[in-house]
Amino acid sequence: MPASRTTSQKRAAVIKALAHPSRLLIAEALLQGERCVCDLQELVGADMSTVSKHLSLMRSAGVLACEKRGLNIYYRLACVCFADFLQCVDQMTPARPRRKSCC
């Protein structure tokens, strides 16, 4: 049975929040535990404005949670199933390119 339109929209928002190499890199790093925004900026190798936009989009979709401590903001994964999701995606990714076929 197909999901409702609302459920599909929520799912699409989460998938969109992860559908960028930098955002995936951030989420994968957070599998090891929370990180300060400055650590995430260094990891991504982008300016603070760009990293902040990525983090904001991920928070809005419910992928991340954050906590301010003093002058620093720490991020953590809010979705406990992210590692399972990556394993599923890895199973769908062929080790070598497939030949073109109809199916």
MIMIMAR-443697 format. One record per atom (N, C-alpha, C): residue number from 1; x, y, z; atom name. Coordinates in Angstrom, 2 decimals. Atoms other than C-alpha are relative to their C-alpha. Example, Ala and Ser with C-alpha at 12.3 -4.5 7.8 and 13.67 -1.06 7.14 Angstrom:
2
<atom 1; <0.89; -1.19; 0.00>; N>
<atom 1; <12.30; -4.50; 7.80>; CA>
<atom 1; <0.90; 1.20; 0.00>; C>
<atom 2; <-0.82; -1.19; -0.06>; N>
<atom 2; <13.67; -1.06; 7.14>; CA>
<atom 2; <-0.77; 1.09; 0.73>; C>
REM end
This chain:
103
<atom 1; <0.85; -1.18; 0.00>; N>
<atom 1; <0.00; 0.00; 0.00>; CA>
<atom 1; <0.89; 1.24; 0.00>; C>
<atom 2; <-0.83; -1.22; 0.08>; N>
<atom 2; <1.50; 3.37; -1.00>; CA>
<atom 2; <-0.18; 0.89; 1.24>; C>
<atom 3; <0.04; -0.95; -1.12>; N>
<atom 3; <2.32; 5.97; 1.63>; CA>
<atom 3; <-0.92; 1.16; -0.36>; C>
<atom 4; <0.81; -1.20; 0.25>; N>
<atom 4; <0.16; 9.03; 2.04>; CA>
<atom 4; <0.89; 1.09; -0.60>; C>
<atom 5; <-0.75; -1.12; 0.59>; N>
<atom 5; <1.16; 12.23; 0.28>; CA>
<atom 5; <0.86; 0.69; 1.06>; C>
<atom 6; <-0.74; -0.65; -1.09>; N>
<atom 6; <2.22; 13.76; 3.62>; CA>
<atom 6; <1.22; -0.83; 0.38>; C>
<atom 7; <-1.12; 0.87; -0.35>; N>
<atom 7; <4.39; 10.76; 4.48>; CA>
<atom 7; <1.06; 0.04; -1.09>; C>
<atom 8; <-0.94; -0.07; 1.12>; N>
<atom 8; <5.96; 10.85; 1.01>; CA>
<atom 8; <0.78; 1.31; 0.01>; C>
<atom 9; <-0.67; -1.31; -0.05>; N>
<atom 9; <6.74; 14.55; 1.39>; CA>
<atom 9; <1.04; 0.03; 1.12>; C>
<atom 10; <-0.95; 0.04; -1.11>; N>
<atom 10; <8.39; 13.97; 4.78>; CA>
<atom 10; <1.21; -0.86; -0.35>; C>
<atom 11; <-1.10; 0.88; 0.42>; N>
<atom 11; <10.45; 11.10; 3.38>; CA>
<atom 11; <0.89; 0.70; -1.01>; C>
<atom 12; <-0.76; -0.71; 1.01>; N>
<atom 12; <11.49; 13.20; 0.42>; CA>
<atom 12; <0.88; 1.08; 0.63>; C>
<atom 13; <-0.79; -1.03; -0.68>; N>
<atom 13; <12.67; 15.99; 2.76>; CA>
<atom 13; <1.24; -0.60; 0.65>; C>
<atom 14; <-1.15; 0.66; -0.64>; N>
<atom 14; <14.91; 13.55; 4.66>; CA>
<atom 14; <1.00; -0.44; -1.07>; C>
<atom 15; <-0.90; 0.46; 1.07>; N>
<atom 15; <16.31; 12.04; 1.46>; CA>
<atom 15; <0.72; 1.19; -0.64>; C>
<atom 16; <-0.60; -1.20; 0.56>; N>
<atom 16; <16.92; 15.52; 0.04>; CA>
<atom 16; <1.08; 0.56; 0.93>; C>
<atom 17; <-0.98; -0.51; -0.97>; N>
<atom 17; <18.70; 16.53; 3.24>; CA>
<atom 17; <1.29; -0.79; -0.01>; C>
<atom 18; <-1.19; 0.85; 0.07>; N>
<atom 18; <21.13; 13.67; 2.70>; CA>
<atom 18; <0.61; -0.05; -1.40>; C>
<atom 19; <-0.38; 0.16; 1.39>; N>
<atom 19; <21.43; 14.01; -1.07>; CA>
<atom 19; <1.03; 1.02; -0.48>; C>
<atom 20; <-1.12; -0.87; 0.39>; N>
<atom 20; <24.66; 16.01; -1.19>; CA>
<atom 20; <1.25; -0.61; 0.61>; C>
<atom 21; <-1.22; 0.62; -0.55>; N>
<atom 21; <28.21; 14.70; -0.78>; CA>
<atom 21; <0.47; 0.61; 1.33>; C>
<atom 22; <-0.44; -0.63; -1.25>; N>
<atom 22; <29.04; 17.24; 1.94>; CA>
<atom 22; <-0.91; -0.37; 1.16>; C>
<atom 23; <0.93; 0.36; -1.07>; N>
<atom 23; <25.89; 16.46; 3.91>; CA>
<atom 23; <0.14; -1.47; 0.39>; C>
<atom 24; <-0.27; 1.40; -0.32>; N>
<atom 24; <26.55; 12.72; 3.65>; CA>
<atom 24; <1.27; -0.14; 0.81>; C>
<atom 25; <-1.26; 0.02; -0.74>; N>
<atom 25; <30.10; 13.32; 4.84>; CA>
<atom 25; <-0.21; 0.43; 1.45>; C>
<atom 26; <0.31; -0.47; -1.36>; N>
<atom 26; <28.78; 15.24; 7.84>; CA>
<atom 26; <-0.73; -1.09; 0.78>; C>
<atom 27; <0.78; 1.03; -0.69>; N>
<atom 27; <26.24; 12.55; 8.70>; CA>
<atom 27; <0.85; -1.21; 0.32>; C>
<atom 28; <-0.88; 1.14; -0.25>; N>
<atom 28; <28.83; 9.79; 8.34>; CA>
<atom 28; <0.96; 0.29; 1.15>; C>
<atom 29; <-0.91; -0.38; -1.09>; N>
<atom 29; <31.22; 11.67; 10.64>; CA>
<atom 29; <-0.72; -0.04; 1.34>; C>
<atom 30; <0.76; -0.03; -1.24>; N>
<atom 30; <28.46; 12.04; 13.22>; CA>
<atom 30; <-0.40; -1.40; 0.48>; C>
<atom 31; <0.19; 1.38; -0.46>; N>
<atom 31; <28.07; 8.25; 13.34>; CA>
<atom 31; <0.96; -0.33; 1.14>; C>
<atom 32; <-1.01; 0.22; -1.04>; N>
<atom 32; <31.18; 8.40; 15.55>; CA>
<atom 32; <-0.30; 0.79; 1.27>; C>
<atom 33; <0.37; -0.82; -1.16>; N>
<atom 33; <29.53; 10.89; 17.92>; CA>
<atom 33; <-0.12; 1.45; -0.38>; C>
<atom 34; <0.24; -1.41; 0.28>; N>
<atom 34; <28.72; 14.55; 18.21>; CA>
<atom 34; <1.29; 0.72; -0.34>; C>
<atom 35; <-1.14; -0.81; 0.41>; N>
<atom 35; <30.97; 17.17; 16.71>; CA>
<atom 35; <-0.38; 1.47; 0.05>; C>
<atom 36; <0.14; -1.45; 0.02>; N>
<atom 36; <31.45; 20.89; 17.01>; CA>
<atom 36; <-0.11; 0.47; -1.46>; C>
<atom 37; <0.16; -0.52; 1.35>; N>
<atom 37; <30.44; 22.95; 13.99>; CA>
<atom 37; <1.35; 0.33; -0.63>; C>
<atom 38; <-1.32; -0.32; 0.55>; N>
<atom 38; <34.07; 24.05; 13.59>; CA>
<atom 38; <0.70; -1.26; -0.53>; C>
<atom 39; <-0.56; 1.26; 0.49>; N>
<atom 39; <35.14; 20.38; 13.24>; CA>
<atom 39; <-0.66; -0.41; -1.31>; C>
<atom 40; <0.72; 0.36; 1.21>; N>
<atom 40; <32.46; 19.83; 10.62>; CA>
<atom 40; <0.40; 0.89; -1.17>; C>
<atom 41; <-0.46; -0.91; 1.04>; N>
<atom 41; <33.59; 22.89; 8.70>; CA>
<atom 41; <1.35; -0.48; -0.55>; C>
<atom 42; <-1.31; 0.50; 0.42>; N>
<atom 42; <37.14; 21.53; 8.62>; CA>
<atom 42; <-0.14; -1.28; -0.82>; C>
<atom 43; <0.23; 1.26; 0.69>; N>
<atom 43; <35.87; 18.12; 7.53>; CA>
<atom 43; <-0.50; 0.23; -1.42>; C>
<atom 44; <0.60; -0.28; 1.31>; N>
<atom 44; <33.81; 19.51; 4.64>; CA>
<atom 44; <0.94; 0.83; -0.87>; C>
<atom 45; <-0.92; -0.84; 0.76>; N>
<atom 45; <36.44; 22.05; 3.65>; CA>
<atom 45; <-0.69; 1.14; -0.72>; C>
<atom 46; <0.74; -1.11; 0.59>; N>
<atom 46; <33.93; 24.80; 2.91>; CA>
<atom 46; <-0.07; 1.14; 1.02>; C>
<atom 47; <0.11; -1.14; -0.91>; N>
<atom 47; <33.31; 28.24; 4.38>; CA>
<atom 47; <-1.15; -0.24; 0.98>; C>
<atom 48; <0.96; 0.19; -1.08>; N>
<atom 48; <31.22; 28.53; 7.54>; CA>
<atom 48; <-1.44; 0.22; -0.48>; C>
<atom 49; <1.35; -0.28; 0.51>; N>
<atom 49; <28.22; 29.97; 5.65>; CA>
<atom 49; <-0.57; -1.22; -0.73>; C>
<atom 50; <0.45; 1.17; 0.75>; N>
<atom 50; <28.01; 26.95; 3.35>; CA>
<atom 50; <-0.29; -1.16; 0.93>; C>
<atom 51; <0.19; 1.08; -0.95>; N>
<atom 51; <28.41; 24.46; 6.19>; CA>
<atom 51; <-1.25; 0.26; 0.84>; C>
<atom 52; <1.19; -0.36; -0.79>; N>
<atom 52; <25.77; 26.31; 8.24>; CA>
<atom 52; <-1.28; -0.27; -0.78>; C>
<atom 53; <1.18; 0.27; 0.83>; N>
<atom 53; <23.31; 26.05; 5.33>; CA>
<atom 53; <-0.27; -1.50; -0.07>; C>
<atom 54; <0.16; 1.46; 0.02>; N>
<atom 54; <23.94; 22.31; 5.07>; CA>
<atom 54; <-0.58; -0.49; 1.33>; C>
<atom 55; <0.45; 0.43; -1.33>; N>
<atom 55; <23.46; 21.86; 8.82>; CA>
<atom 55; <-1.44; 0.42; 0.25>; C>
<atom 56; <1.36; -0.49; -0.18>; N>
<atom 56; <20.30; 23.95; 8.84>; CA>
<atom 56; <-1.00; -0.86; -0.77>; C>
<atom 57; <0.89; 0.84; 0.81>; N>
<atom 57; <18.74; 21.91; 6.04>; CA>
<atom 57; <-0.15; -1.37; 0.65>; C>
<atom 58; <0.04; 1.32; -0.65>; N>
<atom 58; <19.64; 18.67; 7.84>; CA>
<atom 58; <-0.80; 0.04; 1.30>; C>
<atom 59; <0.79; -0.16; -1.24>; N>
<atom 59; <18.18; 19.95; 11.12>; CA>
<atom 59; <-1.48; 0.13; -0.32>; C>
<atom 60; <1.40; -0.21; 0.37>; N>
<atom 60; <14.97; 21.08; 9.42>; CA>
<atom 60; <-0.68; -1.31; -0.40>; C>
<atom 61; <0.54; 1.28; 0.44>; N>
<atom 61; <14.51; 17.59; 7.97>; CA>
<atom 61; <-0.05; -1.03; 1.13>; C>
<atom 62; <0.01; 0.91; -1.13>; N>
<atom 62; <15.04; 15.99; 11.38>; CA>
<atom 62; <1.15; -0.98; 0.03>; C>
<atom 63; <-1.16; 0.89; 0.06>; N>
<atom 63; <18.33; 14.32; 10.49>; CA>
<atom 63; <0.97; 0.29; 1.14>; C>
<atom 64; <-0.94; -0.42; -1.04>; N>
<atom 64; <20.38; 16.31; 13.02>; CA>
<atom 64; <-0.70; 0.68; 1.16>; C>
<atom 65; <0.38; -0.78; -1.17>; N>
<atom 65; <19.97; 17.73; 16.49>; CA>
<atom 65; <1.25; 0.76; 0.43>; C>
<atom 66; <-1.17; -0.77; -0.43>; N>
<atom 66; <22.20; 20.34; 18.05>; CA>
<atom 66; <-0.21; 0.54; 1.41>; C>
<atom 67; <0.01; -0.56; -1.35>; N>
<atom 67; <23.11; 21.83; 21.39>; CA>
<atom 67; <1.08; 1.06; 0.07>; C>
<atom 68; <-0.98; -1.07; -0.15>; N>
<atom 68; <24.81; 25.12; 22.14>; CA>
<atom 68; <0.63; -0.12; 1.38>; C>
<atom 69; <-0.76; 0.03; -1.24>; N>
<atom 69; <27.52; 24.99; 24.79>; CA>
<atom 69; <1.02; 1.13; -0.05>; C>
<atom 70; <-0.87; -1.16; 0.04>; N>
<atom 70; <29.15; 28.30; 25.48>; CA>
<atom 70; <-0.11; 0.66; -1.36>; C>
<atom 71; <-0.01; -0.63; 1.32>; N>
<atom 71; <30.17; 29.77; 22.14>; CA>
<atom 71; <-0.09; -1.03; -1.12>; C>
<atom 72; <-0.02; 1.05; 1.02>; N>
<atom 72; <30.16; 26.41; 20.33>; CA>
<atom 72; <-1.35; -0.70; -0.12>; C>
<atom 73; <1.19; 0.79; 0.26>; N>
<atom 73; <27.35; 24.44; 18.74>; CA>
<atom 73; <0.46; -1.40; -0.38>; C>
<atom 74; <-0.34; 1.39; 0.25>; N>
<atom 74; <27.56; 20.66; 18.77>; CA>
<atom 74; <-1.17; -0.69; -0.69>; C>
<atom 75; <1.01; 0.71; 0.76>; N>
<atom 75; <25.70; 18.48; 16.29>; CA>
<atom 75; <0.12; -1.50; 0.24>; C>
<atom 76; <0.04; 1.46; -0.10>; N>
<atom 76; <24.62; 14.84; 16.54>; CA>
<atom 76; <-1.11; -0.49; -0.91>; C>
<atom 77; <1.06; 0.60; 0.81>; N>
<atom 77; <22.54; 12.49; 14.45>; CA>
<atom 77; <-1.26; -0.15; 0.83>; C>
<atom 78; <1.28; 0.17; -0.67>; N>
<atom 78; <18.89; 12.51; 15.39>; CA>
<atom 78; <-0.68; -1.29; -0.46>; C>
<atom 79; <0.58; 1.24; 0.53>; N>
<atom 79; <18.11; 9.44; 13.31>; CA>
<atom 79; <0.95; -1.16; 0.32>; C>
<atom 80; <-0.85; 1.11; -0.47>; N>
<atom 80; <19.42; 6.25; 14.89>; CA>
<atom 80; <0.20; -1.05; -1.08>; C>
<atom 81; <-0.07; 1.04; 1.04>; N>
<atom 81; <18.91; 4.22; 11.71>; CA>
<atom 81; <0.91; 0.38; -1.16>; C>
<atom 82; <-0.80; -0.47; 1.14>; N>
<atom 82; <21.38; 6.14; 9.52>; CA>
<atom 82; <1.03; -1.03; -0.44>; C>
<atom 83; <-0.98; 1.02; 0.37>; N>
<atom 83; <24.04; 3.41; 9.63>; CA>
<atom 83; <-0.67; -1.12; -0.80>; C>
<atom 84; <0.75; 1.02; 0.73>; N>
<atom 84; <21.43; 0.87; 8.51>; CA>
<atom 84; <-0.35; 0.49; -1.40>; C>
<atom 85; <0.34; -0.59; 1.29>; N>
<atom 85; <20.35; 3.21; 5.73>; CA>
<atom 85; <1.21; -0.05; -0.93>; C>
<atom 86; <-1.21; 0.04; 0.83>; N>
<atom 86; <23.95; 3.48; 4.48>; CA>
<atom 86; <0.33; -1.41; -0.46>; C>
<atom 87; <-0.24; 1.40; 0.38>; N>
<atom 87; <24.33; -0.30; 4.52>; CA>
<atom 87; <-0.95; -0.41; -1.12>; C>
<atom 88; <0.98; 0.30; 1.04>; N>
<atom 88; <21.17; -0.60; 2.44>; CA>
<atom 88; <0.42; 0.65; -1.33>; C>
<atom 89; <-0.44; -0.71; 1.20>; N>
<atom 89; <22.42; 2.02; -0.04>; CA>
<atom 89; <1.23; -0.68; -0.59>; C>
<atom 90; <-1.20; 0.67; 0.48>; N>
<atom 90; <25.79; 0.27; -0.26>; CA>
<atom 90; <-0.33; -1.31; -0.71>; C>
<atom 91; <0.40; 1.24; 0.65>; N>
<atom 91; <24.03; -2.98; -1.18>; CA>
<atom 91; <-0.59; 0.25; -1.38>; C>
<atom 92; <0.58; -0.35; 1.30>; N>
<atom 92; <22.28; -1.21; -4.04>; CA>
<atom 92; <1.04; 0.52; -0.98>; C>
<atom 93; <-1.04; -0.57; 0.83>; N>
<atom 93; <25.52; 0.29; -5.34>; CA>
<atom 93; <0.87; -1.13; -0.53>; C>
<atom 94; <-0.79; 1.09; 0.55>; N>
<atom 94; <27.19; -2.13; -7.72>; CA>
<atom 94; <1.50; 0.24; 0.17>; C>
<atom 95; <-1.45; -0.10; -0.15>; N>
<atom 95; <30.89; -2.87; -7.22>; CA>
<atom 95; <0.63; 0.44; -1.32>; C>
<atom 96; <-0.47; -0.42; 1.32>; N>
<atom 96; <31.40; -2.41; -10.95>; CA>
<atom 96; <-1.22; 0.40; -0.82>; C>
<atom 97; <1.15; -0.44; 0.80>; N>
<atom 97; <29.21; -0.70; -13.53>; CA>
<atom 97; <-0.71; -1.16; -0.68>; C>
<atom 98; <0.81; 1.02; 0.67>; N>
<atom 98; <26.38; -2.84; -14.86>; CA>
<atom 98; <-0.13; 0.34; -1.48>; C>
<atom 99; <0.31; -0.24; 1.40>; N>
<atom 99; <25.75; -3.27; -18.52>; CA>
<atom 99; <-1.43; 0.53; -0.09>; C>
<atom 100; <1.35; -0.56; 0.20>; N>
<atom 100; <22.77; -1.39; -19.80>; CA>
<atom 100; <-0.97; -1.13; -0.31>; C>
<atom 101; <1.05; 0.98; 0.25>; N>
<atom 101; <19.64; -3.47; -19.70>; CA>
<atom 101; <-1.34; 0.68; 0.22>; C>
<atom 102; <1.33; -0.58; -0.15>; N>
<atom 102; <15.95; -2.91; -19.67>; CA>
<atom 102; <-0.52; -0.14; 1.44>; C>
<atom 103; <0.52; 0.27; -1.34>; N>
<atom 103; <15.50; -4.18; -16.10>; CA>
<atom 103; <1.06; 0.20; 1.06>; C>
REM end
